[in-house]
Amino acid sequence: MKLSVKTFPELTTDELYRILQLRVAVFVVEQQCPYMEIDGLDRGALHVWLEDENGIEAYLRVLDRGKAHAHCAIGRVIAVRRREGLGSRVLAEGIRAAEARFGADAIYLEAQTYARGLYEKQGFRQIGGEFLLDGIPHIPMLRQAQGGRSAGASAAE
């Protein structure tokens, strides 16, 4: 399985097409959730994915502080083949990328509630109540760097 971590300008048109095709297939079609998938944040994101001979098998994007949240943020997490460890692997790579490229001391994400366990295994903790995002239950989560607390962290951690 090949790992790729690229900024938007580093993506080939084919890679961008395949990433967007996968995101729309999962988040819009499979989850029957019509929303603006191409949201203007991709240009400033790191795109992290795992690929094999079948194509992109897991993907996420990482946003620097201030792009979508006060902390670095991870979003659009997808594992094509579920329950095979691909989601955990791409998440670990996304965390590494956030720390290495953006110096992240905390990483924020909005997890679909059913996937809470995946994120907790990687050190994320729920920091607020459940809410609906495009009709799907989500929870806000934050992962602190080892040994530190970042400014603005919720008391609910």
C-alpha positions as CSV (number, residue, x, y, z in Angstrom):
1,M,0.0,0.0,0.0
2,K,1.5,3.3,-1.1
3,L,1.2,6.4,1.2
4,S,0.9,9.9,-0.4
5,V,0.9,13.2,1.4
6,K,0.6,16.2,-0.9
7,T,-0.4,19.8,-0.9
8,F,-3.0,20.9,-3.4
9,P,-0.5,22.3,-5.9
10,E,1.4,19.0,-5.7
11,L,-1.6,16.9,-6.8
12,T,-1.9,15.8,-10.4
13,T,-5.2,16.4,-12.1
14,D,-5.8,12.6,-12.0
15,E,-5.1,12.4,-8.3
16,L,-7.4,15.3,-7.6
17,Y,-10.1,13.8,-9.8
18,R,-9.9,10.4,-8.0
19,I,-9.9,12.0,-4.5
20,L,-13.0,14.1,-5.3
21,Q,-14.7,11.2,-7.0
22,L,-14.2,9.0,-3.9
23,R,-15.4,11.8,-1.5
24,V,-18.5,12.4,-3.5
25,A,-19.2,8.6,-3.8
26,V,-19.0,8.2,-0.1
27,F,-20.2,11.4,1.5
28,V,-22.8,12.5,-1.0
29,V,-24.1,9.3,-2.7
30,E,-23.5,6.5,-0.2
31,Q,-24.6,8.6,2.8
32,Q,-27.4,10.2,0.7
33,C,-26.3,13.6,1.9
34,P,-26.5,16.4,-0.7
35,Y,-24.1,19.1,0.4
36,M,-21.3,21.2,-1.0
37,E,-18.5,18.6,-1.0
38,I,-16.1,21.0,-2.8
39,D,-16.0,23.6,0.0
40,G,-13.1,25.8,-0.9
41,L,-10.8,24.3,1.8
42,D,-8.9,21.8,-0.4
43,R,-6.5,24.4,-1.8
44,G,-5.0,24.9,1.7
45,A,-5.1,21.3,2.8
46,L,-2.6,18.4,3.0
47,H,-4.2,15.4,1.2
48,V,-3.2,12.1,2.7
49,W,-4.1,8.8,1.2
50,L,-3.3,5.1,0.9
51,E,-3.5,3.5,-2.5
52,D,-3.0,0.1,-4.0
53,E,-3.6,-1.5,-7.4
54,N,-7.3,-1.0,-6.9
55,G,-7.0,2.8,-6.3
56,I,-7.4,5.0,-3.3
57,E,-8.3,2.8,-0.3
58,A,-8.2,5.4,2.5
59,Y,-8.1,9.2,2.5
60,L,-8.3,12.3,4.7
61,R,-7.3,16.0,4.5
62,V,-5.4,18.0,7.1
63,L,-6.0,21.8,7.5
64,D,-3.7,24.2,9.3
65,R,-4.8,26.3,12.2
66,G,-7.3,29.0,11.3
67,K,-8.5,27.4,8.1
68,A,-11.6,25.7,9.5
69,H,-10.9,25.8,13.3
70,A,-8.6,27.4,15.8
71,H,-6.6,24.1,15.9
72,C,-5.2,22.0,13.0
73,A,-8.1,19.9,11.8
74,I,-8.6,16.6,10.1
75,G,-11.6,15.9,8.0
76,R,-13.1,13.9,5.1
77,V,-11.8,10.6,6.6
78,I,-12.6,7.7,4.3
79,A,-11.7,4.0,4.4
80,V,-13.1,2.2,1.3
81,R,-12.7,-1.3,2.8
82,R,-13.9,-1.0,6.4
83,R,-12.8,-3.0,9.4
84,E,-9.4,-3.7,7.8
85,G,-7.3,-1.1,9.7
86,L,-7.1,1.3,6.8
87,G,-9.0,4.1,8.6
88,S,-6.6,3.8,11.6
89,R,-3.6,3.8,9.4
90,V,-4.6,6.8,7.3
91,L,-5.6,8.6,10.5
92,A,-2.2,7.9,12.1
93,E,-0.5,9.3,8.9
94,G,-2.7,12.4,9.0
95,I,-1.7,13.0,12.6
96,R,1.9,12.7,11.7
97,A,1.5,15.1,8.8
98,A,-0.3,17.6,11.0
99,E,2.5,17.5,13.5
100,A,5.4,17.5,11.0
101,R,4.0,20.0,8.5
102,F,2.0,22.3,10.7
103,G,3.6,21.8,14.1
104,A,0.2,20.8,15.5
105,D,0.0,20.5,19.3
106,A,-3.7,19.8,19.1
107,I,-5.9,18.4,16.3
108,Y,-9.6,18.9,16.0
109,L,-12.2,16.9,14.1
110,E,-15.9,16.4,13.8
111,A,-16.4,12.6,13.9
112,Q,-19.5,10.8,12.8
113,T,-20.8,9.6,16.2
114,Y,-20.7,5.9,15.2
115,A,-16.9,6.2,14.5
116,R,-16.0,7.6,17.9
117,G,-14.0,4.5,18.8
118,L,-11.7,4.8,15.8
119,Y,-10.7,8.3,16.9
120,E,-10.5,7.5,20.6
121,K,-7.9,4.8,19.8
122,Q,-5.7,7.5,18.2
123,G,-6.0,9.8,21.3
124,F,-9.0,12.0,20.4
125,R,-11.4,12.9,23.1
126,Q,-15.0,14.2,22.8
127,I,-15.1,17.9,23.8
128,G,-18.7,18.7,23.2
129,G,-22.2,17.4,22.7
130,E,-23.6,15.5,19.7
131,F,-24.9,17.7,16.8
132,L,-26.3,17.1,13.4
133,L,-24.1,18.0,10.4
134,D,-25.9,17.6,7.1
135,G,-28.4,15.3,8.9
136,I,-25.8,13.0,10.3
137,P,-24.9,12.8,14.1
138,H,-21.4,14.1,14.8
139,I,-19.3,14.9,17.9
140,P,-16.5,17.4,18.2
141,M,-13.2,15.7,19.2
142,L,-9.7,17.0,20.1
143,R,-6.4,15.2,20.3
144,Q,-3.7,16.9,22.4
145,A,0.0,16.4,21.7
146,Q,1.6,14.1,24.4
147,G,2.3,16.0,27.6
148,G,0.6,19.3,26.6
149,R,-2.6,21.2,26.8
150,S,-3.3,23.7,24.1
151,A,-5.0,27.1,24.5
152,G,-8.7,27.0,24.1
153,A,-9.2,23.4,25.0
154,S,-12.6,22.6,26.4
155,A,-13.1,21.6,30.0
156,A,-15.2,18.7,28.7
157,E,-12.0,16.9,27.7
